[in-house]
Amino acid sequence: HAVEVVKTAESVTHGGVLYYTYTMAILHGVLLPGEAVVHEMTEVLAEAEQSGEDVAFGLAKSNVAFALLHQDGDSRAYALELLAQVRDIATRRRYSRTAIPMIDTFVAQDRALRRDLDGAIELSRATLGDEIEGGGAIFIPMVANVLVEGLLQRDQDGDIREARSAIDRLAALEVEPGLVVYDIWLLRLRTLLARAEGDDAAYRDYRDRYRKMANELGF
């Protein structure tokens, strides 16, 4: 309903509503970005380019980039370039600096996909620490996921121990009761850890609980 209401609004409002509805849902795995969603986000990006306003730019580029990164296709390089542009204006305090850790999370994920596990772990470790110390909330589970996945894939001395420590830090954070984006990310990470440790019983338990929660929530 919110998205329908703002279809005729200016680009800051339109982009902001898309960010806090579609994009946040896409980032947490709740929603897959269909072509109609990407098309609307792309249209708002064109409007933002005409306005020349930094906040409109940041929102619109973030929306398009994060949607493309969650689609199968050859748009990853373009999406990461958009995020680099958003990071630049955020670093220069022309856009919210809260965008920086989220962008760094996806840069780290891209490094892991290109098999630069050391680089992925280093960046995601630093981002996770900064977010926890800075009181961040929404993006912490996602960056923890990138760090844990990288550690378990590298599997060097101490990596499983560090992965377990990262999961424990995530579990220990005080958040609002019922914040399911924490609950489901934790279940996923514990599933991965149990599999890496060869604990078949724990793996099956966490896996089944994770799938059940995802299905019940409509992810």
C-alpha positions as protocol buffer text, in pm:
chain_id: "A"
residue {
  index: 1
  type: HIS
  ca { x: 0 y: 0 z: 0 }
}
residue {
  index: 2
  type: ALA
  ca { x: 283 y: 239 z: 86 }
}
residue {
  index: 3
  type: VAL
  ca { x: 450 y: 173 z: -249 }
}
residue {
  index: 4
  type: GLU
  ca { x: 126 y: 245 z: -434 }
}
residue {
  index: 5
  type: VAL
  ca { x: 73 y: 571 z: -245 }
}
residue {
  index: 6
  type: VAL
  ca { x: 416 y: 714 z: -339 }
}
residue {
  index: 7
  type: LYS
  ca { x: 418 y: 627 z: -710 }
}
residue {
  index: 8
  type: THR
  ca { x: 361 y: 993 z: -796 }
}
residue {
  index: 9
  type: ALA
  ca { x: 581 y: 1135 z: -518 }
}
residue {
  index: 10
  type: GLU
  ca { x: 919 y: 1302 z: -572 }
}
residue {
  index: 11
  type: SER
  ca { x: 1225 y: 1080 z: -590 }
}
residue {
  index: 12
  type: VAL
  ca { x: 1343 y: 1108 z: -226 }
}
residue {
  index: 13
  type: THR
  ca { x: 1009 y: 994 z: -85 }
}
residue {
  index: 14
  type: HIS
  ca { x: 957 y: 733 z: -356 }
}
residue {
  index: 15
  type: GLY
  ca { x: 1308 y: 591 z: -313 }
}
residue {
  index: 16
  type: GLY
  ca { x: 1281 y: 597 z: 66 }
}
residue {
  index: 17
  type: VAL
  ca { x: 961 y: 398 z: 70 }
}
residue {
  index: 18
  type: LEU
  ca { x: 1104 y: 143 z: -173 }
}
residue {
  index: 19
  type: TYR
  ca { x: 1411 y: 112 z: 48 }
}
residue {
  index: 20
  type: TYR
  ca { x: 1220 y: 47 z: 371 }
}
residue {
  index: 21
  type: THR
  ca { x: 973 y: -193 z: 211 }
}
residue {
  index: 22
  type: TYR
  ca { x: 1118 y: -390 z: -79 }
}
residue {
  index: 23
  type: THR
  ca { x: 1491 y: -342 z: -28 }
}
residue {
  index: 24
  type: MET
  ca { x: 1502 y: -425 z: 343 }
}
residue {
  index: 25
  type: ALA
  ca { x: 1291 y: -735 z: 274 }
}
residue {
  index: 26
  type: ILE
  ca { x: 1521 y: -837 z: -12 }
}
residue {
  index: 27
  type: LEU
  ca { x: 1833 y: -793 z: 204 }
}
residue {
  index: 28
  type: HIS
  ca { x: 1697 y: -1024 z: 474 }
}
residue {
  index: 29
  type: GLY
  ca { x: 1581 y: -1292 z: 232 }
}
residue {
  index: 30
  type: VAL
  ca { x: 1212 y: -1225 z: 283 }
}
residue {
  index: 31
  type: LEU
  ca { x: 1145 y: -1121 z: -75 }
}
residue {
  index: 32
  type: LEU
  ca { x: 1292 y: -1209 z: -412 }
}
residue {
  index: 33
  type: PRO
  ca { x: 1321 y: -907 z: -644 }
}
residue {
  index: 34
  type: GLY
  ca { x: 1101 y: -963 z: -946 }
}
residue {
  index: 35
  type: GLU
  ca { x: 1135 y: -776 z: -1273 }
}
residue {
  index: 36
  type: ALA
  ca { x: 849 y: -538 z: -1187 }
}
residue {
  index: 37
  type: VAL
  ca { x: 1022 y: -431 z: -865 }
}
residue {
  index: 38
  type: VAL
  ca { x: 1356 y: -377 z: -1039 }
}
residue {
  index: 39
  type: HIS
  ca { x: 1184 y: -183 z: -1317 }
}
residue {
  index: 40
  type: GLU
  ca { x: 1019 y: 52 z: -1068 }
}
residue {
  index: 41
  type: MET
  ca { x: 1347 y: 102 z: -882 }
}
residue {
  index: 42
  type: THR
  ca { x: 1524 y: 178 z: -1212 }
}
residue {
  index: 43
  type: GLU
  ca { x: 1262 y: 438 z: -1300 }
}
residue {
  index: 44
  type: VAL
  ca { x: 1313 y: 608 z: -964 }
}
residue {
  index: 45
  type: LEU
  ca { x: 1689 y: 608 z: -1026 }
}
residue {
  index: 46
  type: ALA
  ca { x: 1630 y: 792 z: -1354 }
}
residue {
  index: 47
  type: GLU
  ca { x: 1418 y: 1049 z: -1167 }
}
residue {
  index: 48
  type: ALA
  ca { x: 1690 y: 1088 z: -903 }
}
residue {
  index: 49
  type: GLU
  ca { x: 1952 y: 1152 z: -1170 }
}
residue {
  index: 50
  type: GLN
  ca { x: 1737 y: 1438 z: -1300 }
}
residue {
  index: 51
  type: SER
  ca { x: 1694 y: 1586 z: -953 }
}
residue {
  index: 52
  type: GLY
  ca { x: 2066 y: 1585 z: -872 }
}
residue {
  index: 53
  type: GLU
  ca { x: 1986 y: 1546 z: -501 }
}
residue {
  index: 54
  type: ASP
  ca { x: 2232 y: 1333 z: -302 }
}
residue {
  index: 55
  type: VAL
  ca { x: 1978 y: 1161 z: -76 }
}
residue {
  index: 56
  type: ALA
  ca { x: 1764 y: 1073 z: -377 }
}
residue {
  index: 57
  type: PHE
  ca { x: 2076 y: 940 z: -551 }
}
residue {
  index: 58
  type: GLY
  ca { x: 2180 y: 733 z: -251 }
}
residue {
  index: 59
  type: LEU
  ca { x: 1841 y: 574 z: -197 }
}
residue {
  index: 60
  type: ALA
  ca { x: 1776 y: 504 z: -564 }
}
residue {
  index: 61
  type: LYS
  ca { x: 2120 y: 358 z: -635 }
}
residue {
  index: 62
  type: SER
  ca { x: 2104 y: 143 z: -322 }
}
residue {
  index: 63
  type: ASN
  ca { x: 1763 y: 7 z: -419 }
}
residue {
  index: 64
  type: VAL
  ca { x: 1873 y: -91 z: -770 }
}
residue {
  index: 65
  type: ALA
  ca { x: 2209 y: -231 z: -657 }
}
residue {
  index: 66
  type: PHE
  ca { x: 2078 y: -451 z: -378 }
}
residue {
  index: 67
  type: ALA
  ca { x: 1794 y: -582 z: -596 }
}
residue {
  index: 68
  type: LEU
  ca { x: 2035 y: -673 z: -878 }
}
residue {
  index: 69
  type: LEU
  ca { x: 2273 y: -845 z: -636 }
}
residue {
  index: 70
  type: HIS
  ca { x: 1987 y: -1077 z: -538 }
}
residue {
  index: 71
  type: GLN
  ca { x: 1902 y: -1173 z: -894 }
}
residue {
  index: 72
  type: ASP
  ca { x: 2069 y: -1427 z: -1118 }
}
residue {
  index: 73
  type: GLY
  ca { x: 2239 y: -1245 z: -1402 }
}
residue {
  index: 74
  type: ASP
  ca { x: 2544 y: -1054 z: -1515 }
}
residue {
  index: 75
  type: SER
  ca { x: 2467 y: -726 z: -1336 }
}
residue {
  index: 76
  type: ARG
  ca { x: 2693 y: -781 z: -1031 }
}
residue {
  index: 77
  type: ALA
  ca { x: 2971 y: -549 z: -1151 }
}
residue {
  index: 78
  type: TYR
  ca { x: 2722 y: -271 z: -1227 }
}
residue {
  index: 79
  type: ALA
  ca { x: 2551 y: -316 z: -889 }
}
residue {
  index: 80
  type: LEU
  ca { x: 2881 y: -300 z: -701 }
}
residue {
  index: 81
  type: GLU
  ca { x: 2976 y: 15 z: -892 }
}
residue {
  index: 82
  type: LEU
  ca { x: 2649 y: 177 z: -784 }
}
residue {
  index: 83
  type: LEU
  ca { x: 2725 y: 84 z: -424 }
}
residue {
  index: 84
  type: ALA
  ca { x: 3075 y: 230 z: -455 }
}
residue {
  index: 85
  type: GLN
  ca { x: 2916 y: 558 z: -564 }
}
residue {
  index: 86
  type: VAL
  ca { x: 2678 y: 551 z: -267 }
}
residue {
  index: 87
  type: ARG
  ca { x: 2967 y: 477 z: -31 }
}
residue {
  index: 88
  type: ASP
  ca { x: 3157 y: 774 z: -173 }
}
residue {
  index: 89
  type: ILE
  ca { x: 2881 y: 1025 z: -103 }
}
residue {
  index: 90
  type: ALA
  ca { x: 2821 y: 869 z: 241 }
}
residue {
  index: 91
  type: THR
  ca { x: 3192 y: 900 z: 325 }
}
residue {
  index: 92
  type: ARG
  ca { x: 3174 y: 1267 z: 225 }
}
residue {
  index: 93
  type: ARG
  ca { x: 2871 y: 1308 z: 456 }
}
residue {
  index: 94
  type: ARG
  ca { x: 2633 y: 1384 z: 174 }
}
residue {
  index: 95
  type: TYR
  ca { x: 2433 y: 1069 z: 248 }
}
residue {
  index: 96
  type: SER
  ca { x: 2368 y: 860 z: 559 }
}
residue {
  index: 97
  type: ARG
  ca { x: 2685 y: 695 z: 689 }
}
residue {
  index: 98
  type: THR
  ca { x: 2474 y: 399 z: 804 }
}
residue {
  index: 99
  type: ALA
  ca { x: 2496 y: 286 z: 440 }
}
residue {
  index: 100
  type: ILE
  ca { x: 2870 y: 219 z: 470 }
}
residue {
  index: 101
  type: PRO
  ca { x: 2862 y: -105 z: 674 }
}
residue {
  index: 102
  type: MET
  ca { x: 2590 y: -252 z: 454 }
}
residue {
  index: 103
  type: ILE
  ca { x: 2790 y: -174 z: 142 }
}
residue {
  index: 104
  type: ASP
  ca { x: 3108 y: -315 z: 297 }
}
residue {
  index: 105
  type: THR
  ca { x: 2916 y: -633 z: 379 }
}
residue {
  index: 106
  type: PHE
  ca { x: 2839 y: -689 z: 12 }
}
residue {
  index: 107
  type: VAL
  ca { x: 3190 y: -598 z: -96 }
}
residue {
  index: 108
  type: ALA
  ca { x: 3313 y: -863 z: 147 }
}
residue {
  index: 109
  type: GLN
  ca { x: 3062 y: -1111 z: 9 }
}
residue {
  index: 110
  type: ASP
  ca { x: 3182 y: -1038 z: -344 }
}
residue {
  index: 111
  type: ARG
  ca { x: 3542 y: -1103 z: -236 }
}
residue {
  index: 112
  type: ALA
  ca { x: 3432 y: -1442 z: -100 }
}
residue {
  index: 113
  type: LEU
  ca { x: 3257 y: -1525 z: -427 }
}
residue {
  index: 114
  type: ARG
  ca { x: 3582 y: -1445 z: -609 }
}
residue {
  index: 115
  type: ARG
  ca { x: 3764 y: -1680 z: -368 }
}
residue {
  index: 116
  type: ASP
  ca { x: 3944 y: -1398 z: -188 }
}
residue {
  index: 117
  type: LEU
  ca { x: 3850 y: -1546 z: 147 }
}
residue {
  index: 118
  type: ASP
  ca { x: 4123 y: -1364 z: 338 }
}
residue {
  index: 119
  type: GLY
  ca { x: 3999 y: -1029 z: 208 }
}
residue {
  index: 120
  type: ALA
  ca { x: 3636 y: -1120 z: 273 }
}
residue {
  index: 121
  type: ILE
  ca { x: 3709 y: -1226 z: 630 }
}
residue {
  index: 122
  type: GLU
  ca { x: 3920 y: -921 z: 706 }
}
residue {
  index: 123
  type: LEU
  ca { x: 3657 y: -674 z: 582 }
}
residue {
  index: 124
  type: SER
  ca { x: 3356 y: -851 z: 735 }
}
residue {
  index: 125
  type: ARG
  ca { x: 3537 y: -895 z: 1068 }
}
residue {
  index: 126
  type: ALA
  ca { x: 3610 y: -522 z: 1087 }
}
residue {
  index: 127
  type: THR
  ca { x: 3257 y: -430 z: 979 }
}
residue {
  index: 128
  type: LEU
  ca { x: 3099 y: -661 z: 1235 }
}
residue {
  index: 129
  type: GLY
  ca { x: 3313 y: -518 z: 1514 }
}
residue {
  index: 130
  type: ASP
  ca { x: 3231 y: -161 z: 1416 }
}
residue {
  index: 131
  type: GLU
  ca { x: 2859 y: -233 z: 1398 }
}
residue {
  index: 132
  type: ILE
  ca { x: 2844 y: -407 z: 1735 }
}
residue {
  index: 133
  type: GLU
  ca { x: 3049 y: -137 z: 1905 }
}
residue {
  index: 134
  type: GLY
  ca { x: 2845 y: 136 z: 1737 }
}
residue {
  index: 135
  type: GLY
  ca { x: 2510 y: -8 z: 1842 }
}
residue {
  index: 136
  type: GLY
  ca { x: 2399 y: -104 z: 1493 }
}
residue {
  index: 137
  type: ALA
  ca { x: 2115 y: -350 z: 1475 }
}
residue {
  index: 138
  type: ILE
  ca { x: 1955 y: -426 z: 1140 }
}
residue {
  index: 139
  type: PHE
  ca { x: 2270 y: -507 z: 943 }
}
residue {
  index: 140
  type: ILE
  ca { x: 2462 y: -703 z: 1210 }
}
residue {
  index: 141
  type: PRO
  ca { x: 2314 y: -1048 z: 1127 }
}
residue {
  index: 142
  type: MET
  ca { x: 2400 y: -1010 z: 758 }
}
residue {
  index: 143
  type: VAL
  ca { x: 2763 y: -913 z: 812 }
}
residue {
  index: 144
  type: ALA
  ca { x: 2796 y: -1191 z: 1070 }
}
residue {
  index: 145
  type: ASN
  ca { x: 2670 y: -1430 z: 804 }
}
residue {
  index: 146
  type: VAL
  ca { x: 2938 y: -1320 z: 557 }
}
residue {
  index: 147
  type: LEU
  ca { x: 3211 y: -1355 z: 821 }
}
residue {
  index: 148
  type: VAL
  ca { x: 3098 y: -1700 z: 938 }
}
residue {
  index: 149
  type: GLU
  ca { x: 3058 y: -1831 z: 583 }
}
residue {
  index: 150
  type: GLY
  ca { x: 3405 y: -1705 z: 493 }
}
residue {
  index: 151
  type: LEU
  ca { x: 3565 y: -1861 z: 799 }
}
residue {
  index: 152
  type: LEU
  ca { x: 3397 y: -2197 z: 746 }
}
residue {
  index: 153
  type: GLN
  ca { x: 3494 y: -2202 z: 379 }
}
residue {
  index: 154
  type: ARG
  ca { x: 3858 y: -2116 z: 456 }
}
residue {
  index: 155
  type: ASP
  ca { x: 3872 y: -2366 z: 745 }
}
residue {
  index: 156
  type: GLN
  ca { x: 4221 y: -2283 z: 869 }
}
residue {
  index: 157
  type: ASP
  ca { x: 4345 y: -2318 z: 1227 }
}
residue {
  index: 158
  type: GLY
  ca { x: 4116 y: -2121 z: 1455 }
}
residue {
  index: 159
  type: ASP
  ca { x: 3856 y: -2038 z: 1188 }
}
residue {
  index: 160
  type: ILE
  ca { x: 3582 y: -2260 z: 1331 }
}
residue {
  index: 161
  type: ARG
  ca { x: 3653 y: -2120 z: 1676 }
}
residue {
  index: 162
  type: GLU
  ca { x: 3624 y: -1763 z: 1545 }
}
residue {
  index: 163
  type: ALA
  ca { x: 3303 y: -1851 z: 1361 }
}
residue {
  index: 164
  type: ARG
  ca { x: 3155 y: -1987 z: 1683 }
}
residue {
  index: 165
  type: SER
  ca { x: 3264 y: -1670 z: 1865 }
}
residue {
  index: 166
  type: ALA
  ca { x: 3095 y: -1450 z: 1603 }
}
residue {
  index: 167
  type: ILE
  ca { x: 2771 y: -1647 z: 1638 }
}
residue {
  index: 168
  type: ASP
  ca { x: 2789 y: -1617 z: 2017 }
}
residue {
  index: 169
  type: ARG
  ca { x: 2839 y: -1239 z: 1988 }
}
residue {
  index: 170
  type: LEU
  ca { x: 2535 y: -1216 z: 1763 }
}
residue {
  index: 171
  type: ALA
  ca { x: 2326 y: -1427 z: 2002 }
}
residue {
  index: 172
  type: ALA
  ca { x: 2431 y: -1214 z: 2301 }
}
residue {
  index: 173
  type: LEU
  ca { x: 2312 y: -884 z: 2155 }
}
residue {
  index: 174
  type: GLU
  ca { x: 2012 y: -728 z: 2322 }
}
residue {
  index: 175
  type: VAL
  ca { x: 1740 y: -670 z: 2064 }
}
residue {
  index: 176
  type: GLU
  ca { x: 1366 y: -626 z: 2070 }
}
residue {
  index: 177
  type: PRO
  ca { x: 1187 y: -954 z: 2152 }
}
residue {
  index: 178
  type: GLY
  ca { x: 1051 y: -1123 z: 1843 }
}
residue {
  index: 179
  type: LEU
  ca { x: 1293 y: -956 z: 1600 }
}
residue {
  index: 180
  type: VAL
  ca { x: 1282 y: -1255 z: 1368 }
}
residue {
  index: 181
  type: VAL
  ca { x: 1561 y: -1136 z: 1139 }
}
residue {
  index: 182
  type: TYR
  ca { x: 1797 y: -1215 z: 1427 }
}
residue {
  index: 183
  type: ASP
  ca { x: 1632 y: -1547 z: 1509 }
}
residue {
  index: 184
  type: ILE
  ca { x: 1641 y: -1681 z: 1155 }
}
residue {
  index: 185
  type: TRP
  ca { x: 1996 y: -1564 z: 1077 }
}
residue {
  index: 186
  type: LEU
  ca { x: 2113 y: -1727 z: 1400 }
}
residue {
  index: 187
  type: LEU
  ca { x: 1947 y: -2054 z: 1307 }
}
residue {
  index: 188
  type: ARG
  ca { x: 2114 y: -2045 z: 968 }
}
residue {
  index: 189
  type: LEU
  ca { x: 2458 y: -1976 z: 1113 }
}
residue {
  index: 190
  type: ARG
  ca { x: 2424 y: -2246 z: 1376 }
}
residue {
  index: 191
  type: THR
  ca { x: 2322 y: -2487 z: 1102 }
}
residue {
  index: 192
  type: LEU
  ca { x: 2636 y: -2408 z: 903 }
}
residue {
  index: 193
  type: LEU
  ca { x: 2856 y: -2437 z: 1212 }
}
residue {
  index: 194
  type: ALA
  ca { x: 2710 y: -2773 z: 1315 }
}
residue {
  index: 195
  type: ARG
  ca { x: 2771 y: -2910 z: 967 }
}
residue {
  index: 196
  type: ALA
  ca { x: 3130 y: -2782 z: 969 }
}
residue {
  index: 197
  type: GLU
  ca { x: 3190 y: -2945 z: 1307 }
}
residue {
  index: 198
  type: GLY
  ca { x: 3044 y: -3276 z: 1191 }
}
residue {
  index: 199
  type: ASP
  ca { x: 2762 y: -3269 z: 1447 }
}
residue {
  index: 200
  type: ASP
  ca { x: 2496 y: -3440 z: 1237 }
}
residue {
  index: 201
  type: ALA
  ca { x: 2223 y: -3438 z: 1502 }
}
residue {
  index: 202
  type: ALA
  ca { x: 2260 y: -3066 z: 1573 }
}
residue {
  index: 203
  type: TYR
  ca { x: 2284 y: -2994 z: 1200 }
}
residue {
  index: 204
  type: ARG
  ca { x: 1954 y: -3170 z: 1125 }
}
residue {
  index: 205
  type: ASP
  ca { x: 1782 y: -3000 z: 1420 }
}
residue {
  index: 206
  type: TYR
  ca { x: 1894 y: -2648 z: 1325 }
}
residue {
  index: 207
  type: ARG
  ca { x: 1829 y: -2711 z: 956 }
}
residue {
  index: 208
  type: ASP
  ca { x: 1472 y: -2826 z: 1013 }
}
residue {
  index: 209
  type: ARG
  ca { x: 1398 y: -2538 z: 1253 }
}
residue {
  index: 210
  type: TYR
  ca { x: 1545 y: -2289 z: 1006 }
}
residue {
  index: 211
  type: ARG
  ca { x: 1335 y: -2419 z: 719 }
}
residue {
  index: 212
  type: LYS
  ca { x: 1021 y: -2430 z: 933 }
}
residue {
  index: 213
  type: MET
  ca { x: 1066 y: -2068 z: 1043 }
}
residue {
  index: 214
  type: ALA
  ca { x: 1136 y: -1951 z: 687 }
}
residue {
  index: 215
  type: ASN
  ca { x: 823 y: -2125 z: 558 }
}
residue {
  index: 216
  type: GLU
  ca { x: 603 y: -1997 z: 841 }
}
residue {
  index: 217
  type: LEU
  ca { x: 721 y: -1640 z: 784 }
}
residue {
  index: 218
  type: GLY
  ca { x: 671 y: -1662 z: 409 }
}
residue {
  index: 219
  type: PHE
  ca { x: 1039 y: -1605 z: 325 }
}
